[in-house]
Amino acid sequence: MPSRESYEVHKGEKSLVQKAKREANQEDILAAALGMKVHTFRGPHWCEHCASFMWGLMAQGVKCADCGLNVHKQCSTMVPSDCKPDLKHVRKVYSCDLTTLVKAHNTARPMVVDMCIREIESRGLKSEGLYRISGFSDSVEDVKMAFDRDGEKTDISVNAYEDINIITGALKLYLRDLPVPVISYDAYPMFIEAAKLADPEKKLEAFRETLALLPQSHSETLKYLMAHLKRVTLNEKDNLMNAENLAIVFGPTLMRAPNLDAITALNDIRYQRQVVEALIKNEDVLF
């Protein structure tokens, strides 16, 4: 039977191992949040942050998915997160971080948002059930793959996709696929709290303050989208889509609860709708 001393030593060693694992996991989480991925380098490599050699045969460090920077995992948290993405590292449009995409292409908003909205406004504003009716899923997936492959050269004209619901579906899918929603996780709780305010003036002021907290690319995208949805509501007589109907569609598309339990997330759905409805109706004074 092991002695008490050996048991204490074993317990201490176990806690140290667990602590090391926790710290390693925290490093992995931080690295991933910065767009870093564990990478196995072929041949000798040196860390571009500390200039020290990257030892080992496998997983010697991490590589930035945006600009290609190579660093030790422990150095990744000390690297500025505002790198200039290199287009050769941005291999897709969908599921790519919004800020990364606009920086890589040097645009104010993602090309998908601009191109889809232009196409919808040119031929679809009077289409009944606009954004509510879904396009054929295989065709929506085709548009997604086309954007990932061809970028701004993608053809989404009426000659390529006659059904405007395919284009609205592609736009909604792009917004849903964003790793960080247009209304970012950091701003989410404040938007929800603003929606709960009863006084209209205080509510608008709370929305203004919270909108100011969004990253620039997210703010520009939201502003452009809300102006578009406002124009959709001006054609309600034909398309039967008012601000409330559009908010039901776009609430969960633009906002996702950050790490909330299922009950809280479920209760938030009505406030998500109220947030988007208020942004559409007050687009002219909020942006």
C-alpha positions in Angstrom: 0.0 0.0 0.0 1.5 3.4 -1.0 2.5 5.7 1.8 0.9 9.0 2.5 4.0 10.8 1.4 4.1 9.1 -2.0 0.4 9.8 -2.4 1.0 13.5 -1.8 3.9 13.6 -4.2 1.7 11.9 -6.9 -1.1 14.3 -6.2 1.2 17.2 -6.5 2.6 15.9 -9.8 -0.9 15.4 -11.1 -2.0 18.9 -10.3 1.1 20.3 -12.0 0.3 18.3 -15.1 -3.3 19.5 -15.1 -2.1 23.1 -14.6 0.3 22.8 -17.6 -2.5 21.4 -19.7 -4.8 24.2 -18.7 -2.2 26.8 -19.6 -1.5 25.0 -22.9 -5.3 25.1 -23.7 -5.5 28.8 -22.8 -2.5 29.4 -25.2 -4.3 27.4 -27.9 -7.6 29.4 -27.4 -5.7 32.8 -27.5 -3.8 31.8 -30.6 -7.0 30.7 -32.4 -8.7 33.9 -31.5 -5.9 35.8 -33.2 -6.3 33.8 -36.4 -3.2 31.6 -35.6 -3.1 27.9 -36.4 -0.7 25.3 -35.2 1.7 24.6 -38.0 4.5 22.0 -38.8 7.4 23.8 -40.5 9.7 21.9 -42.9 13.3 22.8 -42.4 14.8 25.2 -39.9 12.5 28.2 -38.9 12.9 31.1 -36.5 10.2 32.9 -34.7 9.4 36.2 -36.4 8.6 37.8 -33.0 11.4 36.8 -30.7 13.9 35.7 -33.4 14.6 32.4 -31.5 14.8 29.0 -33.2 11.6 27.0 -33.4 12.6 23.6 -32.0 11.0 20.3 -32.8 10.0 18.1 -35.7 6.2 18.7 -35.6 3.9 21.6 -34.5 6.9 23.9 -33.8 4.8 27.0 -33.8 1.8 28.8 -35.2 1.1 30.5 -38.5 -1.2 33.5 -38.9 -4.1 32.5 -41.3 -4.3 36.1 -42.5 -0.7 37.3 -43.2 1.4 34.2 -42.9 3.4 35.3 -39.8 5.3 32.4 -38.2 5.8 32.6 -34.4 6.1 30.4 -31.3 2.7 29.6 -29.7 3.7 31.5 -26.6 4.7 34.5 -28.7 1.4 34.6 -30.6 -0.4 36.5 -27.7 2.2 39.3 -27.9 1.9 39.9 -31.7 -0.4 42.8 -32.7 -3.7 41.6 -34.0 -4.1 44.3 -36.7 -2.0 42.7 -39.3 -2.5 43.4 -43.0 -3.9 40.2 -44.5 -2.2 38.8 -47.6 -4.7 37.8 -50.3 -2.7 34.5 -50.9 -3.6 33.5 -47.3 -7.3 34.5 -47.7 -8.5 31.4 -49.6 -12.2 31.9 -49.3 -14.9 34.5 -48.8 -17.6 32.7 -46.8 -16.7 31.8 -43.2 -13.8 34.3 -43.4 -13.6 36.9 -40.6 -15.3 40.1 -41.8 -12.5 42.4 -40.9 -9.9 40.1 -42.4 -11.8 40.0 -45.7 -12.2 43.8 -46.0 -8.6 44.5 -45.1 -7.3 41.9 -47.6 -9.4 43.4 -50.4 -9.1 47.0 -49.2 -12.9 47.6 -49.2 -15.3 49.2 -46.7 -17.6 46.1 -46.7 -17.4 42.5 -47.9 -17.9 42.1 -51.6 -20.7 39.6 -51.1 -22.8 42.2 -49.2 -22.3 44.9 -51.8 -22.8 42.7 -54.8 -25.8 40.8 -53.5 -27.6 44.0 -52.3 -26.9 45.8 -55.7 -28.4 42.8 -57.5 -31.4 42.6 -55.2 -32.2 46.3 -55.5 -31.8 46.2 -59.3 -34.5 43.6 -59.8 -36.0 42.2 -56.6 -37.4 44.9 -54.3 -40.9 44.2 -55.3 -40.6 40.4 -55.1 -43.2 39.0 -52.8 -41.8 37.5 -49.6 -38.3 38.9 -50.2 -35.8 37.4 -47.7 -38.6 35.3 -46.2 -38.9 32.9 -49.1 -35.8 30.6 -49.4 -34.1 30.0 -52.7 -33.2 26.5 -53.9 -30.5 25.3 -51.5 -28.2 23.7 -54.1 -28.2 27.0 -56.1 -27.4 29.0 -53.0 -24.5 26.7 -52.3 -23.4 27.3 -56.0 -23.3 31.0 -55.3 -21.3 30.5 -52.2 -18.7 28.3 -54.0 -18.6 30.8 -56.9 -17.7 33.7 -54.5 -15.1 31.5 -52.7 -13.6 30.7 -56.1 -14.0 33.8 -58.2 -14.5 36.6 -55.6 -15.7 39.9 -57.1 -15.8 38.3 -60.6 -18.7 36.1 -59.6 -21.7 36.4 -61.9 -24.9 36.7 -59.9 -26.9 38.4 -62.7 -30.3 37.3 -63.8 -28.7 35.3 -66.6 -26.9 33.2 -64.0 -29.6 33.0 -61.4 -33.1 34.1 -62.4 -34.7 33.5 -59.0 -33.9 36.5 -56.8 -34.4 34.3 -53.7 -31.2 32.5 -54.5 -29.3 35.8 -54.2 -31.1 36.7 -50.9 -30.3 33.2 -49.7 -26.6 33.6 -50.5 -26.5 36.9 -48.6 -28.2 35.4 -45.5 -25.9 32.4 -45.7 -22.8 34.7 -45.8 -24.0 36.6 -42.7 -24.8 33.4 -40.8 -21.4 31.9 -41.7 -19.3 34.7 -40.2 -17.2 33.5 -37.4 -17.9 36.8 -35.5 -21.5 38.1 -36.3 -22.0 41.5 -37.8 -23.3 42.5 -34.3 -20.2 41.3 -32.5 -20.2 39.1 -29.4 -18.7 42.0 -27.4 -21.6 44.3 -28.3 -24.3 41.7 -28.1 -25.3 42.1 -24.3 -25.5 45.9 -24.7 -27.8 45.7 -27.7 -30.1 43.3 -25.8 -30.2 45.6 -22.8 -30.9 48.6 -25.0 -33.9 46.7 -26.5 -35.3 46.2 -23.0 -35.5 49.9 -22.3 -39.1 51.3 -22.3 -38.3 55.0 -22.9 -38.0 55.5 -26.7 -35.4 58.3 -26.4 -33.2 56.4 -23.9 -33.5 53.3 -26.1 -32.2 55.2 -29.2 -29.4 56.8 -27.2 -28.4 53.3 -25.9 -28.4 52.0 -29.5 -26.2 54.9 -30.6 -23.7 54.3 -27.9 -23.6 50.6 -28.6 -23.2 51.0 -32.3 -20.1 53.1 -31.7 -18.5 50.0 -30.1 -18.6 47.9 -33.2 -15.5 47.4 -35.3 -15.3 49.7 -38.2 -15.9 47.0 -40.8 -18.9 45.6 -38.9 -20.4 49.1 -38.5 -20.1 49.9 -42.2 -21.7 46.5 -43.1 -24.5 47.0 -40.7 -25.1 50.6 -41.9 -25.3 49.5 -45.5 -27.5 46.5 -44.7 -30.0 48.5 -42.6 -30.3 51.2 -45.4 -31.1 48.4 -47.8 -33.7 46.8 -45.6 -35.3 50.2 -45.0 -35.7 50.4 -48.8 -37.2 47.0 -48.8 -39.8 48.2 -46.4 -40.7 51.1 -48.7 -41.9 48.5 -51.2 -44.0 46.7 -48.6 -47.2 47.0 -50.7 -45.6 44.7 -53.3 -43.2 42.5 -51.3 -45.3 42.2 -48.1 -42.2 42.7 -46.0 -42.2 45.3 -43.2 -39.6 46.0 -40.6 -41.0 43.4 -38.2 -41.0 40.6 -40.8 -37.4 41.4 -41.8 -36.3 41.5 -38.2 -37.7 38.0 -37.7 -35.5 36.9 -40.5 -32.3 38.9 -39.7 -32.4 38.9 -35.9 -30.7 35.5 -35.5 -28.7 36.1 -38.7 -27.0 39.3 -37.4 -26.9 38.4 -33.7 -25.7 35.2 -31.9 -25.7 34.8 -28.2 -22.1 34.4 -26.9 -21.8 31.4 -24.7 -25.3 31.7 -23.1 -27.3 28.8 -21.7 -30.1 27.5 -23.9 -32.9 29.1 -21.8 -31.3 32.6 -21.9 -30.5 32.3 -25.6 -34.1 31.3 -26.3 -35.4 34.3 -24.3 -33.1 36.6 -26.2 -34.7 35.8 -29.6 -37.5 38.3 -29.1 -35.0 41.0 -28.1 -32.8 40.2 -31.2 -35.9 40.8 -33.3 -36.6 44.1 -31.5 -33.0 45.2 -32.0 -33.0 44.7 -35.7 -36.5 46.1 -36.1 -35.4 49.3 -34.3 -32.3 49.6 -36.4 -34.3 49.3 -39.6 -37.0 51.8 -38.5 -34.5 54.3 -37.2 -31.8 53.8 -39.8 -31.8 57.5 -40.8 -31.0 58.7 -37.3 -28.8 55.9 -35.9 -26.3 55.7 -38.7 
